[in-house]
Amino acid sequence: MAENTTTKEKEFIEKYGDELSPTTKNAKWIHKVGEKEDHPGQTLATQNHDVIKHWAEERGATPATVPGTEHGNDLGVLRFNFPGYGGKDLQEVSWDKWFQTFDDRKLVFLFQQHMKNGHQSNFFHMDSPFREHD
């Protein structure tokens, strides 16, 4: 487990650790806007809404979902619509609805601030303790 986790994150990892990816368990956890990676390319993790929203907005991205993946009235697959990256297949949604789904699913946002070459990274992935295993 990463050393910089809060009590809440440690409890989450202890409760769901067997179901989370090794990447999530070893990522550097970011707790507030302004915290930085230790080096470019480092995998970061957060459940903090402000951090996620700030990361997306820095990249001009808006909250979105993949149409056709809904579960009744619940949003389906959560994504971001990045300008210039083919978002025509995505449906933009409100931040409130996006974060409600994020929290309901107990997701962890895995991301990079920069690629190894130092350029800004758009990489992100969601980890869920409830994902289906192969």
Rosetta constraint file for C-alpha pairs under 8 A:
AtomPair CA 1 CA 25 HARMONIC 5.19 0.50
AtomPair CA 1 CA 26 HARMONIC 5.56 0.50
AtomPair CA 2 CA 25 HARMONIC 6.49 0.50
AtomPair CA 2 CA 26 HARMONIC 5.16 0.50
AtomPair CA 2 CA 27 HARMONIC 6.30 0.50
AtomPair CA 2 CA 28 HARMONIC 6.18 0.50
AtomPair CA 2 CA 29 HARMONIC 7.48 0.50
AtomPair CA 4 CA 28 HARMONIC 6.74 0.50
AtomPair CA 4 CA 29 HARMONIC 6.29 0.50
AtomPair CA 5 CA 9 HARMONIC 5.66 0.50
AtomPair CA 5 CA 10 HARMONIC 6.07 0.50
AtomPair CA 5 CA 28 HARMONIC 7.87 0.50
AtomPair CA 5 CA 29 HARMONIC 5.93 0.50
AtomPair CA 6 CA 10 HARMONIC 6.08 0.50
AtomPair CA 7 CA 11 HARMONIC 6.12 0.50
AtomPair CA 8 CA 12 HARMONIC 6.23 0.50
AtomPair CA 9 CA 13 HARMONIC 6.07 0.50
AtomPair CA 10 CA 14 HARMONIC 5.94 0.50
AtomPair CA 11 CA 15 HARMONIC 6.01 0.50
AtomPair CA 12 CA 16 HARMONIC 5.97 0.50
AtomPair CA 12 CA 17 HARMONIC 7.48 0.50
AtomPair CA 13 CA 17 HARMONIC 4.53 0.50
AtomPair CA 13 CA 20 HARMONIC 7.72 0.50
AtomPair CA 13 CA 25 HARMONIC 7.14 0.50
AtomPair CA 16 CA 20 HARMONIC 6.37 0.50
AtomPair CA 16 CA 129 HARMONIC 5.80 0.50
AtomPair CA 17 CA 21 HARMONIC 7.93 0.50
AtomPair CA 17 CA 25 HARMONIC 7.31 0.50
AtomPair CA 17 CA 129 HARMONIC 7.68 0.50
AtomPair CA 19 CA 128 HARMONIC 7.58 0.50
AtomPair CA 19 CA 129 HARMONIC 4.66 0.50
AtomPair CA 19 CA 130 HARMONIC 7.04 0.50
AtomPair CA 19 CA 131 HARMONIC 7.99 0.50
AtomPair CA 20 CA 24 HARMONIC 6.43 0.50
AtomPair CA 20 CA 25 HARMONIC 7.06 0.50
AtomPair CA 20 CA 127 HARMONIC 6.68 0.50
AtomPair CA 20 CA 128 HARMONIC 6.46 0.50
AtomPair CA 20 CA 129 HARMONIC 5.25 0.50
AtomPair CA 21 CA 25 HARMONIC 6.59 0.50
AtomPair CA 21 CA 127 HARMONIC 7.05 0.50
AtomPair CA 22 CA 26 HARMONIC 6.10 0.50
AtomPair CA 23 CA 27 HARMONIC 5.85 0.50
AtomPair CA 23 CA 43 HARMONIC 7.62 0.50
AtomPair CA 24 CA 45 HARMONIC 6.58 0.50
AtomPair CA 24 CA 108 HARMONIC 7.61 0.50
AtomPair CA 24 CA 110 HARMONIC 7.02 0.50
AtomPair CA 24 CA 127 HARMONIC 7.21 0.50
AtomPair CA 27 CA 42 HARMONIC 7.78 0.50
AtomPair CA 27 CA 43 HARMONIC 5.36 0.50
AtomPair CA 27 CA 44 HARMONIC 5.10 0.50
AtomPair CA 27 CA 45 HARMONIC 5.77 0.50
AtomPair CA 27 CA 110 HARMONIC 7.92 0.50
AtomPair CA 28 CA 37 HARMONIC 7.57 0.50
AtomPair CA 28 CA 42 HARMONIC 7.77 0.50
AtomPair CA 28 CA 43 HARMONIC 6.57 0.50
AtomPair CA 28 CA 44 HARMONIC 4.78 0.50
AtomPair CA 28 CA 45 HARMONIC 6.00 0.50
AtomPair CA 29 CA 44 HARMONIC 5.67 0.50
AtomPair CA 29 CA 45 HARMONIC 4.64 0.50
AtomPair CA 29 CA 46 HARMONIC 5.59 0.50
AtomPair CA 30 CA 35 HARMONIC 6.19 0.50
AtomPair CA 30 CA 36 HARMONIC 7.63 0.50
AtomPair CA 30 CA 44 HARMONIC 6.60 0.50
AtomPair CA 30 CA 45 HARMONIC 6.03 0.50
AtomPair CA 30 CA 46 HARMONIC 5.37 0.50
AtomPair CA 30 CA 48 HARMONIC 7.88 0.50
AtomPair CA 30 CA 51 HARMONIC 7.60 0.50
AtomPair CA 31 CA 35 HARMONIC 7.24 0.50
AtomPair CA 31 CA 46 HARMONIC 6.54 0.50
AtomPair CA 31 CA 47 HARMONIC 7.97 0.50
AtomPair CA 31 CA 48 HARMONIC 6.27 0.50
AtomPair CA 31 CA 51 HARMONIC 7.31 0.50
AtomPair CA 32 CA 48 HARMONIC 7.02 0.50
AtomPair CA 32 CA 50 HARMONIC 7.01 0.50
AtomPair CA 32 CA 51 HARMONIC 5.77 0.50
AtomPair CA 33 CA 50 HARMONIC 6.56 0.50
AtomPair CA 33 CA 51 HARMONIC 4.99 0.50
AtomPair CA 33 CA 54 HARMONIC 7.00 0.50
AtomPair CA 36 CA 113 HARMONIC 7.76 0.50
AtomPair CA 37 CA 42 HARMONIC 6.24 0.50
AtomPair CA 37 CA 44 HARMONIC 7.17 0.50
AtomPair CA 37 CA 113 HARMONIC 6.97 0.50
AtomPair CA 38 CA 42 HARMONIC 7.00 0.50
AtomPair CA 39 CA 116 HARMONIC 7.87 0.50
AtomPair CA 40 CA 112 HARMONIC 7.93 0.50
AtomPair CA 40 CA 113 HARMONIC 7.29 0.50
AtomPair CA 40 CA 114 HARMONIC 5.07 0.50
AtomPair CA 40 CA 115 HARMONIC 5.48 0.50
AtomPair CA 40 CA 116 HARMONIC 4.68 0.50
AtomPair CA 40 CA 117 HARMONIC 7.03 0.50
AtomPair CA 40 CA 118 HARMONIC 5.68 0.50
AtomPair CA 41 CA 112 HARMONIC 6.16 0.50
AtomPair CA 41 CA 113 HARMONIC 7.40 0.50
AtomPair CA 41 CA 114 HARMONIC 5.59 0.50
AtomPair CA 41 CA 115 HARMONIC 4.44 0.50
AtomPair CA 41 CA 116 HARMONIC 4.30 0.50
AtomPair CA 41 CA 117 HARMONIC 7.83 0.50
AtomPair CA 41 CA 118 HARMONIC 7.79 0.50
AtomPair CA 42 CA 112 HARMONIC 6.20 0.50
AtomPair CA 42 CA 113 HARMONIC 7.89 0.50
AtomPair CA 42 CA 114 HARMONIC 7.82 0.50
AtomPair CA 42 CA 115 HARMONIC 7.97 0.50
AtomPair CA 42 CA 116 HARMONIC 7.88 0.50
AtomPair CA 43 CA 110 HARMONIC 6.65 0.50
AtomPair CA 43 CA 111 HARMONIC 5.83 0.50
AtomPair CA 43 CA 112 HARMONIC 5.44 0.50
AtomPair CA 44 CA 110 HARMONIC 5.54 0.50
AtomPair CA 44 CA 111 HARMONIC 5.23 0.50
AtomPair CA 44 CA 112 HARMONIC 5.94 0.50
AtomPair CA 45 CA 108 HARMONIC 6.53 0.50
AtomPair CA 45 CA 109 HARMONIC 5.50 0.50
AtomPair CA 45 CA 110 HARMONIC 4.48 0.50
AtomPair CA 45 CA 111 HARMONIC 6.36 0.50
AtomPair CA 46 CA 51 HARMONIC 7.39 0.50
AtomPair CA 46 CA 52 HARMONIC 7.56 0.50
AtomPair CA 46 CA 108 HARMONIC 5.95 0.50
AtomPair CA 46 CA 109 HARMONIC 5.31 0.50
AtomPair CA 46 CA 110 HARMONIC 6.74 0.50
AtomPair CA 47 CA 52 HARMONIC 7.70 0.50
AtomPair CA 47 CA 107 HARMONIC 7.19 0.50
AtomPair CA 47 CA 108 HARMONIC 5.47 0.50
AtomPair CA 47 CA 109 HARMONIC 6.09 0.50
AtomPair CA 48 CA 52 HARMONIC 6.42 0.50
AtomPair CA 49 CA 53 HARMONIC 6.04 0.50
AtomPair CA 49 CA 99 HARMONIC 7.16 0.50
AtomPair CA 50 CA 54 HARMONIC 5.95 0.50
AtomPair CA 51 CA 55 HARMONIC 6.08 0.50
AtomPair CA 52 CA 56 HARMONIC 6.24 0.50
AtomPair CA 52 CA 109 HARMONIC 7.50 0.50
AtomPair CA 53 CA 57 HARMONIC 6.02 0.50
AtomPair CA 54 CA 58 HARMONIC 6.04 0.50
AtomPair CA 55 CA 59 HARMONIC 6.79 0.50
AtomPair CA 55 CA 113 HARMONIC 7.78 0.50
AtomPair CA 56 CA 60 HARMONIC 6.33 0.50
AtomPair CA 56 CA 61 HARMONIC 4.93 0.50
AtomPair CA 56 CA 62 HARMONIC 6.71 0.50
AtomPair CA 56 CA 80 HARMONIC 7.47 0.50
AtomPair CA 57 CA 61 HARMONIC 5.51 0.50
AtomPair CA 57 CA 62 HARMONIC 7.08 0.50
AtomPair CA 59 CA 82 HARMONIC 7.09 0.50
AtomPair CA 59 CA 122 HARMONIC 7.33 0.50
AtomPair CA 60 CA 82 HARMONIC 6.27 0.50
AtomPair CA 60 CA 83 HARMONIC 6.49 0.50
AtomPair CA 61 CA 80 HARMONIC 5.72 0.50
AtomPair CA 61 CA 81 HARMONIC 5.16 0.50
AtomPair CA 61 CA 82 HARMONIC 4.38 0.50
AtomPair CA 61 CA 83 HARMONIC 6.54 0.50
AtomPair CA 62 CA 80 HARMONIC 5.40 0.50
AtomPair CA 62 CA 81 HARMONIC 5.17 0.50
AtomPair CA 62 CA 82 HARMONIC 6.82 0.50
AtomPair CA 62 CA 92 HARMONIC 6.86 0.50
AtomPair CA 63 CA 78 HARMONIC 7.65 0.50
AtomPair CA 63 CA 79 HARMONIC 6.36 0.50
AtomPair CA 63 CA 80 HARMONIC 4.77 0.50
AtomPair CA 63 CA 81 HARMONIC 6.37 0.50
AtomPair CA 63 CA 92 HARMONIC 5.78 0.50
AtomPair CA 63 CA 93 HARMONIC 5.70 0.50
AtomPair CA 63 CA 94 HARMONIC 6.61 0.50
AtomPair CA 63 CA 95 HARMONIC 6.17 0.50
AtomPair CA 63 CA 98 HARMONIC 6.48 0.50
AtomPair CA 64 CA 78 HARMONIC 6.10 0.50
AtomPair CA 64 CA 79 HARMONIC 5.07 0.50
AtomPair CA 64 CA 80 HARMONIC 5.10 0.50
AtomPair CA 64 CA 81 HARMONIC 6.01 0.50
AtomPair CA 64 CA 90 HARMONIC 6.08 0.50
AtomPair CA 64 CA 91 HARMONIC 5.26 0.50
AtomPair CA 64 CA 92 HARMONIC 4.03 0.50
AtomPair CA 64 CA 93 HARMONIC 5.12 0.50
AtomPair CA 64 CA 94 HARMONIC 7.94 0.50
AtomPair CA 64 CA 98 HARMONIC 7.38 0.50
AtomPair CA 65 CA 75 HARMONIC 6.70 0.50
AtomPair CA 65 CA 76 HARMONIC 6.09 0.50
AtomPair CA 65 CA 77 HARMONIC 5.41 0.50
AtomPair CA 65 CA 78 HARMONIC 4.64 0.50
AtomPair CA 65 CA 79 HARMONIC 5.31 0.50
AtomPair CA 65 CA 80 HARMONIC 7.48 0.50
AtomPair CA 65 CA 90 HARMONIC 5.75 0.50
AtomPair CA 65 CA 91 HARMONIC 5.31 0.50
AtomPair CA 65 CA 92 HARMONIC 6.41 0.50
AtomPair CA 65 CA 93 HARMONIC 6.98 0.50
AtomPair CA 66 CA 70 HARMONIC 7.92 0.50
AtomPair CA 66 CA 76 HARMONIC 6.27 0.50
AtomPair CA 66 CA 77 HARMONIC 5.47 0.50
AtomPair CA 66 CA 78 HARMONIC 6.82 0.50
AtomPair CA 66 CA 79 HARMONIC 7.14 0.50
AtomPair CA 66 CA 89 HARMONIC 6.99 0.50
AtomPair CA 66 CA 90 HARMONIC 5.08 0.50
AtomPair CA 66 CA 91 HARMONIC 6.19 0.50
AtomPair CA 67 CA 76 HARMONIC 7.26 0.50
AtomPair CA 67 CA 89 HARMONIC 7.48 0.50
AtomPair CA 67 CA 90 HARMONIC 6.42 0.50
AtomPair CA 67 CA 91 HARMONIC 6.23 0.50
AtomPair CA 68 CA 76 HARMONIC 7.39 0.50
AtomPair CA 69 CA 75 HARMONIC 7.37 0.50
AtomPair CA 69 CA 76 HARMONIC 4.37 0.50
AtomPair CA 69 CA 77 HARMONIC 6.07 0.50
AtomPair CA 70 CA 74 HARMONIC 5.77 0.50
AtomPair CA 70 CA 75 HARMONIC 4.87 0.50
AtomPair CA 70 CA 76 HARMONIC 3.86 0.50
AtomPair CA 70 CA 77 HARMONIC 7.40 0.50
AtomPair CA 71 CA 75 HARMONIC 6.45 0.50
AtomPair CA 71 CA 76 HARMONIC 6.17 0.50
AtomPair CA 74 CA 101 HARMONIC 7.36 0.50
AtomPair CA 75 CA 97 HARMONIC 7.92 0.50
AtomPair CA 75 CA 98 HARMONIC 7.69 0.50
AtomPair CA 75 CA 101 HARMONIC 6.66 0.50
AtomPair CA 78 CA 98 HARMONIC 7.15 0.50
AtomPair CA 78 CA 102 HARMONIC 7.88 0.50
AtomPair CA 79 CA 90 HARMONIC 7.89 0.50
AtomPair CA 81 CA 85 HARMONIC 7.49 0.50
AtomPair CA 81 CA 87 HARMONIC 5.26 0.50
AtomPair CA 81 CA 90 HARMONIC 6.87 0.50
AtomPair CA 81 CA 92 HARMONIC 7.24 0.50
AtomPair CA 82 CA 86 HARMONIC 7.91 0.50
AtomPair CA 82 CA 87 HARMONIC 6.75 0.50
AtomPair CA 83 CA 87 HARMONIC 7.39 0.50
AtomPair CA 93 CA 97 HARMONIC 6.67 0.50
AtomPair CA 93 CA 98 HARMONIC 6.60 0.50
AtomPair CA 94 CA 98 HARMONIC 6.17 0.50
AtomPair CA 95 CA 99 HARMONIC 5.95 0.50
AtomPair CA 96 CA 100 HARMONIC 5.99 0.50
AtomPair CA 97 CA 101 HARMONIC 6.29 0.50
AtomPair CA 98 CA 102 HARMONIC 6.18 0.50
AtomPair CA 99 CA 103 HARMONIC 5.97 0.50
AtomPair CA 100 CA 104 HARMONIC 6.01 0.50
AtomPair CA 101 CA 105 HARMONIC 6.11 0.50
AtomPair CA 102 CA 106 HARMONIC 6.26 0.50
AtomPair CA 102 CA 107 HARMONIC 5.52 0.50
AtomPair CA 103 CA 107 HARMONIC 6.36 0.50
AtomPair CA 105 CA 128 HARMONIC 7.02 0.50
AtomPair CA 105 CA 130 HARMONIC 7.71 0.50
AtomPair CA 106 CA 128 HARMONIC 6.47 0.50
AtomPair CA 106 CA 129 HARMONIC 7.35 0.50
AtomPair CA 107 CA 126 HARMONIC 6.21 0.50
AtomPair CA 107 CA 127 HARMONIC 5.64 0.50
AtomPair CA 107 CA 128 HARMONIC 4.87 0.50
AtomPair CA 107 CA 129 HARMONIC 7.48 0.50
AtomPair CA 108 CA 126 HARMONIC 5.59 0.50
AtomPair CA 108 CA 127 HARMONIC 5.09 0.50
AtomPair CA 108 CA 128 HARMONIC 6.47 0.50
AtomPair CA 109 CA 124 HARMONIC 6.99 0.50
AtomPair CA 109 CA 125 HARMONIC 6.14 0.50
AtomPair CA 109 CA 126 HARMONIC 4.92 0.50
AtomPair CA 109 CA 127 HARMONIC 6.64 0.50
AtomPair CA 110 CA 124 HARMONIC 5.43 0.50
AtomPair CA 110 CA 125 HARMONIC 5.06 0.50
AtomPair CA 110 CA 126 HARMONIC 5.89 0.50
AtomPair CA 110 CA 127 HARMONIC 7.17 0.50
AtomPair CA 111 CA 122 HARMONIC 7.80 0.50
AtomPair CA 111 CA 123 HARMONIC 5.60 0.50
AtomPair CA 111 CA 124 HARMONIC 4.15 0.50
AtomPair CA 111 CA 125 HARMONIC 6.37 0.50
AtomPair CA 112 CA 121 HARMONIC 5.86 0.50
AtomPair CA 112 CA 122 HARMONIC 7.10 0.50
AtomPair CA 112 CA 123 HARMONIC 5.74 0.50
AtomPair CA 112 CA 124 HARMONIC 6.67 0.50
AtomPair CA 113 CA 120 HARMONIC 6.10 0.50
AtomPair CA 113 CA 121 HARMONIC 5.52 0.50
AtomPair CA 113 CA 122 HARMONIC 7.63 0.50
AtomPair CA 114 CA 118 HARMONIC 5.40 0.50
AtomPair CA 114 CA 119 HARMONIC 5.40 0.50
AtomPair CA 114 CA 120 HARMONIC 4.36 0.50
AtomPair CA 114 CA 121 HARMONIC 4.58 0.50
AtomPair CA 115 CA 119 HARMONIC 5.50 0.50
AtomPair CA 115 CA 120 HARMONIC 6.19 0.50
AtomPair CA 115 CA 121 HARMONIC 5.28 0.50
AtomPair CA 127 CA 131 HARMONIC 7.73 0.50
